[in-house]
């Protein structure tokens, strides 16, 4: 077994009720050694329960817990209550994976994005909850002997603009910069922004059907694009391997299609 995954690990995973988050929970769960723990967060309780069952089916020697969380109304106190019962002395690796997120209002082009309330609502989920949970994570798990690793699930749209997806582009770009600053300030942390490639998630389908820009809709549904579609299991396995190999610089980004 790879050294990275051979340690007693506490994993905290957001957006774990479906799609990439659910698959990541299962793939990571397969690798965890006994006495490890996975803490799942999302809004959908039924989806979280299903994820827990899937993980335990693959590995019954680990503890799986889940919490229904409304990230639009999250704060430090709420996250502190979730992590408070965790015995930080038990683990050799603490892994936080930020997967929760939303695409935003696809009816607005950049020139239309003038509502502070809509901006605040979007950023509450896609940036503020991320920075808040990260702060709580680092405060709770500050052992000198255990490694702390943070994975930010990002997107090509965090570095490349797409019409009518302005909220999403800004959200992903701001998250990446936050983690770059965090890595610079804390060089002992293991931080990665991972772009999973074009995976057929609910979010991808939403953009392909509802983007205000016709070119974007066609681009997301074209035959040429279909050859680049990534299976969710493949991208999750790629991330697991990237973490094991640790060939990236902390704070950096890796794309599924990077060599």
FENBELBEL-V216553 format. One line per field, one symbol per residue. ss: DSSP state (h for helix, s for strand, l for the rest). psi: psi as a letter, one per 20 degrees, with the letter a starting at -180 (. if undefined). Layout:
ss = ???
psi = ???
This chain:
ss = llllllllssssssllllhhhhhhhhhhhhhlllllssssssllhhhhhhhhhhhhhhllllssssssllhhhllhhhhhhhhhllllllllsssssslllllllllllhhhlllhhhhhhhhhhhhhhhhhhhhhhhhhllllllsssssssslhhhlllllllhhhhhhhhhhhhhhhhhhhhllllsssssslllsllhhhhhhhhhlllhhhhhhhhlhhhhlllslhhhhhhhhhhhhhhllllllssssllll
psi = qqhgjjqpqopppqljircggggggggghhiqrqjrqpopqrhogghgggggggghhhojjqppqqpopnihkqrhgghhhgigipoiihqippopoohqrrhaoiiprhiimjohgggggghggigghghghgggghhgnkqihqqppppoobqhiiipqpqjkgggggggghgghghggghhhmiiqoppopoirnqmrhgghgghhjphphggghhijqhhhhiippqhhghghggghghhhljrppirqpqhjq.
